[in-house]
């Protein structure tokens, strides 16, 4: 007997792409950290670059 898959069985989990993006970001951070190429920007500089005033 052949069964038709339920629609929810064929659709991707909406959380999966976000989880993959998070895992990729962590992996890239760790790779840059290990290679010594990690470039951090202090909050004050970020705020200045974005034109935000300090609260």
Jmol script that loads the backbone (N, CA, C; Angstrom):
load data "model"
ATOM      1  N   UNK A   1       0.844  -1.186   0.000  1.00  0.00           N
ATOM      2  CA  UNK A   1       0.000   0.000   0.000  1.00  0.00           C
ATOM      3  C   UNK A   1       0.889   1.249   0.000  1.00  0.00           C
ATOM      4  N   UNK A   2       0.630   2.144  -0.930  1.00  0.00           N
ATOM      5  CA  UNK A   2       1.417   3.378  -1.060  1.00  0.00           C
ATOM      6  C   UNK A   2       0.722   4.483  -0.280  1.00  0.00           C
ATOM      7  N   UNK A   3       1.479   5.166   0.587  1.00  0.00           N
ATOM      8  CA  UNK A   3       0.900   6.267   1.352  1.00  0.00           C
ATOM      9  C   UNK A   3       1.448   7.587   0.832  1.00  0.00           C
ATOM     10  N   UNK A   4       0.626   8.577   0.866  1.00  0.00           N
ATOM     11  CA  UNK A   4       1.010   9.917   0.432  1.00  0.00           C
ATOM     12  C   UNK A   4       1.615  10.643   1.631  1.00  0.00           C
ATOM     13  N   UNK A   5       2.788  11.260   1.470  1.00  0.00           N
ATOM     14  CA  UNK A   5       3.384  11.972   2.605  1.00  0.00           C
ATOM     15  C   UNK A   5       2.522  13.148   3.036  1.00  0.00           C
ATOM     16  N   UNK A   6       2.489  13.390   4.314  1.00  0.00           N
ATOM     17  CA  UNK A   6       1.764  14.541   4.853  1.00  0.00           C
ATOM     18  C   UNK A   6       2.544  15.802   4.507  1.00  0.00           C
ATOM     19  N   UNK A   7       1.855  16.901   4.285  1.00  0.00           N
ATOM     20  CA  UNK A   7       2.506  18.145   3.880  1.00  0.00           C
ATOM     21  C   UNK A   7       3.587  18.558   4.878  1.00  0.00           C
ATOM     22  N   UNK A   8       3.340  18.366   6.172  1.00  0.00           N
ATOM     23  CA  UNK A   8       4.334  18.768   7.172  1.00  0.00           C
ATOM     24  C   UNK A   8       5.587  17.909   7.096  1.00  0.00           C
ATOM     25  N   UNK A   9       5.499  16.729   6.485  1.00  0.00           N
ATOM     26  CA  UNK A   9       6.676  15.881   6.319  1.00  0.00           C
ATOM     27  C   UNK A   9       7.589  16.374   5.203  1.00  0.00           C
ATOM     28  N   UNK A  10       7.072  17.167   4.299  1.00  0.00           N
ATOM     29  CA  UNK A  10       7.855  17.613   3.149  1.00  0.00           C
ATOM     30  C   UNK A  10       8.383  19.034   3.292  1.00  0.00           C
ATOM     31  N   UNK A  11       7.818  19.810   4.210  1.00  0.00           N
ATOM     32  CA  UNK A  11       8.260  21.183   4.397  1.00  0.00           C
ATOM     33  C   UNK A  11       9.446  21.227   5.352  1.00  0.00           C
ATOM     34  N   UNK A  12      10.421  22.085   5.089  1.00  0.00           N
ATOM     35  CA  UNK A  12      11.560  22.187   6.009  1.00  0.00           C
ATOM     36  C   UNK A  12      11.133  22.836   7.320  1.00  0.00           C
ATOM     37  N   UNK A  13      11.809  22.474   8.375  1.00  0.00           N
ATOM     38  CA  UNK A  13      11.563  23.079   9.672  1.00  0.00           C
ATOM     39  C   UNK A  13      12.047  24.528   9.600  1.00  0.00           C
ATOM     40  N   UNK A  14      11.195  25.511   9.926  1.00  0.00           N
ATOM     41  CA  UNK A  14      11.622  26.905   9.814  1.00  0.00           C
ATOM     42  C   UNK A  14      12.779  27.264  10.741  1.00  0.00           C
ATOM     43  N   UNK A  15      13.002  26.499  11.799  1.00  0.00           N
ATOM     44  CA  UNK A  15      14.102  26.779  12.707  1.00  0.00           C
ATOM     45  C   UNK A  15      15.426  26.275  12.153  1.00  0.00           C
ATOM     46  N   UNK A  16      15.411  25.299  11.293  1.00  0.00           N
ATOM     47  CA  UNK A  16      16.656  24.725  10.791  1.00  0.00           C
ATOM     48  C   UNK A  16      17.563  25.742  10.111  1.00  0.00           C
ATOM     49  N   UNK A  17      17.069  26.591   9.199  1.00  0.00           N
ATOM     50  CA  UNK A  17      17.977  27.571   8.578  1.00  0.00           C
ATOM     51  C   UNK A  17      18.613  28.504   9.613  1.00  0.00           C
ATOM     52  N   UNK A  18      17.834  28.945  10.588  1.00  0.00           N
ATOM     53  CA  UNK A  18      18.374  29.837  11.615  1.00  0.00           C
ATOM     54  C   UNK A  18      19.436  29.121  12.440  1.00  0.00           C
ATOM     55  N   UNK A  19      19.184  27.868  12.774  1.00  0.00           N
ATOM     56  CA  UNK A  19      20.155  27.096  13.539  1.00  0.00           C
ATOM     57  C   UNK A  19      21.433  26.878  12.730  1.00  0.00           C
ATOM     58  N   UNK A  20      21.288  26.649  11.430  1.00  0.00           N
ATOM     59  CA  UNK A  20      22.458  26.482  10.574  1.00  0.00           C
ATOM     60  C   UNK A  20      23.242  27.784  10.460  1.00  0.00           C
ATOM     61  N   UNK A  21      22.536  28.903  10.352  1.00  0.00           N
ATOM     62  CA  UNK A  21      23.207  30.200  10.279  1.00  0.00           C
ATOM     63  C   UNK A  21      23.972  30.477  11.577  1.00  0.00           C
ATOM     64  N   UNK A  22      23.355  30.146  12.717  1.00  0.00           N
ATOM     65  CA  UNK A  22      24.030  30.341  14.008  1.00  0.00           C
ATOM     66  C   UNK A  22      25.285  29.481  14.094  1.00  0.00           C
ATOM     67  N   UNK A  23      25.162  28.222  13.707  1.00  0.00           N
ATOM     68  CA  UNK A  23      26.309  27.309  13.761  1.00  0.00           C
ATOM     69  C   UNK A  23      27.430  27.794  12.836  1.00  0.00           C
ATOM     70  N   UNK A  24      27.067  28.302  11.658  1.00  0.00           N
ATOM     71  CA  UNK A  24      28.063  28.824  10.728  1.00  0.00           C
ATOM     72  C   UNK A  24      28.758  30.050  11.313  1.00  0.00           C
ATOM     73  N   UNK A  25      27.998  30.951  11.931  1.00  0.00           N
ATOM     74  CA  UNK A  25      28.587  32.153  12.520  1.00  0.00           C
ATOM     75  C   UNK A  25      29.570  31.785  13.629  1.00  0.00           C
ATOM     76  N   UNK A  26      29.212  30.814  14.467  1.00  0.00           N
ATOM     77  CA  UNK A  26      30.108  30.386  15.544  1.00  0.00           C
ATOM     78  C   UNK A  26      31.364  29.749  14.957  1.00  0.00           C
ATOM     79  N   UNK A  27      31.195  28.920  13.932  1.00  0.00           N
ATOM     80  CA  UNK A  27      32.344  28.265  13.298  1.00  0.00           C
ATOM     81  C   UNK A  27      33.285  29.299  12.673  1.00  0.00           C
ATOM     82  N   UNK A  28      32.710  30.311  12.015  1.00  0.00           N
ATOM     83  CA  UNK A  28      33.543  31.361  11.409  1.00  0.00           C
ATOM     84  C   UNK A  28      34.276  32.152  12.481  1.00  0.00           C
ATOM     85  N   UNK A  29      33.593  32.464  13.584  1.00  0.00           N
ATOM     86  CA  UNK A  29      34.220  33.190  14.695  1.00  0.00           C
ATOM     87  C   UNK A  29      35.391  32.393  15.245  1.00  0.00           C
ATOM     88  N   UNK A  30      35.164  31.107  15.502  1.00  0.00           N
ATOM     89  CA  UNK A  30      36.220  30.261  16.065  1.00  0.00           C
ATOM     90  C   UNK A  30      37.393  30.098  15.104  1.00  0.00           C
ATOM     91  N   UNK A  31      37.109  30.002  13.808  1.00  0.00           N
ATOM     92  CA  UNK A  31      38.178  29.869  12.815  1.00  0.00           C
ATOM     93  C   UNK A  31      39.025  31.137  12.771  1.00  0.00           C
ATOM     94  N   UNK A  32      38.376  32.295  12.790  1.00  0.00           N
ATOM     95  CA  UNK A  32      39.117  33.561  12.791  1.00  0.00           C
ATOM     96  C   UNK A  32      39.909  33.712  14.088  1.00  0.00           C
ATOM     97  N   UNK A  33      39.305  33.303  15.197  1.00  0.00           N
ATOM     98  CA  UNK A  33      39.991  33.380  16.485  1.00  0.00           C
ATOM     99  C   UNK A  33      41.237  32.491  16.476  1.00  0.00           C
ATOM    100  N   UNK A  34      41.106  31.274  15.968  1.00  0.00           N
ATOM    101  CA  UNK A  34      42.227  30.330  15.918  1.00  0.00           C
ATOM    102  C   UNK A  34      43.321  30.818  14.964  1.00  0.00           C
ATOM    103  N   UNK A  35      42.926  31.463  13.877  1.00  0.00           N
ATOM    104  CA  UNK A  35      43.893  31.943  12.891  1.00  0.00           C
ATOM    105  C   UNK A  35      44.532  33.267  13.299  1.00  0.00           C
ATOM    106  N   UNK A  36      43.992  33.874  14.358  1.00  0.00           N
ATOM    107  CA  UNK A  36      44.514  35.169  14.788  1.00  0.00           C
ATOM    108  C   UNK A  36      44.051  36.317  13.918  1.00  0.00           C
ATOM    109  N   UNK A  37      42.984  36.115  13.172  1.00  0.00           N
ATOM    110  CA  UNK A  37      42.488  37.160  12.274  1.00  0.00           C
ATOM    111  C   UNK A  37      41.177  37.779  12.754  1.00  0.00           C
ATOM    112  N   UNK A  38      40.763  37.437  13.977  1.00  0.00           N
ATOM    113  CA  UNK A  38      39.509  37.955  14.526  1.00  0.00           C
ATOM    114  C   UNK A  38      39.636  39.457  14.723  1.00  0.00           C
ATOM    115  N   UNK A  39      38.693  40.209  14.200  1.00  0.00           N
ATOM    116  CA  UNK A  39      38.720  41.657  14.265  1.00  0.00           C
ATOM    117  C   UNK A  39      37.514  42.130  15.066  1.00  0.00           C
ATOM    118  N   UNK A  40      37.733  42.487  16.335  1.00  0.00           N
ATOM    119  CA  UNK A  40      36.653  42.942  17.207  1.00  0.00           C
ATOM    120  C   UNK A  40      36.562  44.462  17.185  1.00  0.00           C
ATOM    121  N   UNK A  41      35.337  44.966  17.338  1.00  0.00           N
ATOM    122  CA  UNK A  41      35.103  46.406  17.358  1.00  0.00           C
ATOM    123  C   UNK A  41      34.405  46.743  18.676  1.00  0.00           C
ATOM    124  N   UNK A  42      34.983  47.647  19.476  1.00  0.00           N
ATOM    125  CA  UNK A  42      34.357  48.037  20.742  1.00  0.00           C
ATOM    126  C   UNK A  42      32.991  48.697  20.518  1.00  0.00           C
ATOM    127  N   UNK A  43      32.106  48.552  21.513  1.00  0.00           N
ATOM    128  CA  UNK A  43      30.752  49.112  21.399  1.00  0.00           C
ATOM    129  C   UNK A  43      30.753  50.600  21.076  1.00  0.00           C
ATOM    130  N   UNK A  44      31.621  51.333  21.745  1.00  0.00           N
ATOM    131  CA  UNK A  44      31.656  52.780  21.507  1.00  0.00           C
ATOM    132  C   UNK A  44      31.957  53.098  20.044  1.00  0.00           C
ATOM    133  N   UNK A  45      32.858  52.341  19.441  1.00  0.00           N
ATOM    134  CA  UNK A  45      33.198  52.575  18.036  1.00  0.00           C
ATOM    135  C   UNK A  45      32.035  52.196  17.119  1.00  0.00           C
ATOM    136  N   UNK A  46      31.360  51.126  17.456  1.00  0.00           N
ATOM    137  CA  UNK A  46      30.185  50.712  16.667  1.00  0.00           C
ATOM    138  C   UNK A  46      29.132  51.806  16.718  1.00  0.00           C
ATOM    139  N   UNK A  47      28.856  52.305  17.917  1.00  0.00           N
ATOM    140  CA  UNK A  47      27.853  53.368  18.069  1.00  0.00           C
ATOM    141  C   UNK A  47      28.272  54.601  17.259  1.00  0.00           C
ATOM    142  N   UNK A  48      29.548  54.944  17.296  1.00  0.00           N
ATOM    143  CA  UNK A  48      30.032  56.106  16.542  1.00  0.00           C
ATOM    144  C   UNK A  48      29.879  55.872  15.042  1.00  0.00           C
ATOM    145  N   UNK A  49      30.209  54.680  14.574  1.00  0.00           N
ATOM    146  CA  UNK A  49      30.089  54.366  13.142  1.00  0.00           C
ATOM    147  C   UNK A  49      28.641  54.460  12.680  1.00  0.00           C
ATOM    148  N   UNK A  50      27.719  54.078  13.580  1.00  0.00           N
ATOM    149  CA  UNK A  50      26.297  54.091  13.235  1.00  0.00           C
ATOM    150  C   UNK A  50      25.649  55.444  13.506  1.00  0.00           C
ATOM    151  N   UNK A  51      26.406  56.375  14.077  1.00  0.00           N
ATOM    152  CA  UNK A  51      25.866  57.695  14.373  1.00  0.00           C
ATOM    153  C   UNK A  51      24.914  57.690  15.545  1.00  0.00           C
ATOM    154  N   UNK A  52      25.073  56.744  16.472  1.00  0.00           N
ATOM    155  CA  UNK A  52      24.201  56.666  17.635  1.00  0.00           C
ATOM    156  C   UNK A  52      24.827  57.388  18.813  1.00  0.00           C
ATOM    157  N   UNK A  53      24.006  58.087  19.547  1.00  0.00           N
ATOM    158  CA  UNK A  53      24.479  58.782  20.724  1.00  0.00           C
ATOM    159  C   UNK A  53      24.477  57.837  21.918  1.00  0.00           C
ATOM    160  N   UNK A  54      25.352  58.076  22.851  1.00  0.00           N
ATOM    161  CA  UNK A  54      25.392  57.280  24.064  1.00  0.00           C
ATOM    162  C   UNK A  54      24.194  57.642  24.932  1.00  0.00           C
ATOM    163  N   UNK A  55      23.539  56.618  25.465  1.00  0.00           N
ATOM    164  CA  UNK A  55      22.348  56.862  26.295  1.00  0.00           C
ATOM    165  C   UNK A  55      22.720  57.197  27.703  1.00  0.00           C
TER     166      UNK A  55
END
end "model"
wireframe off; spacefill off
backbone 0.3
color backbone group
